[in-house]
Amino acid sequence: MSLQVLDPTNETVPPRGQCAPRPVSLAGKTVGIISNGKEGTAGFFNHLERMLRDQLGVAEVVRRTKSNYSAPADPDIVDELRRWQAVVTGIGD
């Protein structure tokens, strides 16, 4: 009897994504914050928002919360983020 060993490694290389262009400065820009909705994000994002405004001169901070913490952002959030110049997303437990 012979033993056959199979290698489950996927040999195809997924296409690499491209980074979005980075703004030189956030001063006067709109920054979106997308939370997964868990309790641990609130304090961090509150502090981050203050820093963005006070230290980096961000004009507007838009905060959105996903409807399901374990799923991708809702389509309406994805559509809206196209109007922001930068996005921060995070999780918290």
N, C-alpha and C positions, 0 to 999 in steps of 0.2 A: 504494500500500500504506500502511495506517495502522498506527501503533504504539499499542498499548493498554498503559498503565501501571497496574498493580494495587497497591493499598496493603494490605499484609498486617497492618496494625495491627488489633488486636482492640478494637472500640469498646465492648464491655461492661465495666463496672467490677466487679471482684470484690468480694464482700461484705467489709467490714472486720471483722477480729476484735476482740475486746474484751480488754483487759489484765485479768489476774487481779488480785483485790484484793491490795494490798501490806500486809504486816504492819508495824505501827508500829515494832517492834523484833524482832530475831532472838534475843534473850536467852531461853533456855529452850526454843527451838524445835528442830525437826528440819529439817536442810537436806540435800537430796540433791545429789550430784555425778554427772553422767552424762558419761562419757568416750567418745570414739570409739575408744579403744584404741590409738591411735598413740603412739609412744614420747615425743613431745614434750609430752604432757599430764601425765605423771607428776610431774615436778618442780613444775610450776605448781600442780597440784591438791594436792600435799603442802603447799606453802606456803599456799595458800588455806585448806586445812582448819585449819592452825595459827592463821591469822588469825581465822577464824570462831569458833574456840573461845576463843582468848586475848583477842581484842579486842572481840568482839561477844557473847560469852557463850552461843554456840550449845550446846545440850545434847547433840545427837547429829548426827553427819555420816554419812550413808549414801552409799557409793560404789558405783556400778554401771558396767559397761563394756558397750557395745553389741556384739553378735556380729558385726556388719558395719559397718565404719567409714563406709561410703558410703550406708547405708540409715537410715531412721527408727529410733528406739529400739524394741526388742523389746516385744511386747505385755505381757509380764510386768513389764517395767520401767515401762511406762506405767501399768499397774494399780497398781503399788506407789507411784508418785510421788503418787498422790492422797492418801496419808497424810502427805506431807511439807508443811511450811509454806512452803518455798522450794526452788527448783531452780536449779542452775548446770549448764550444759552447755557443752562446748567441744571444740575440735579441736586437734590438734597434729601437726606433721610434723617 
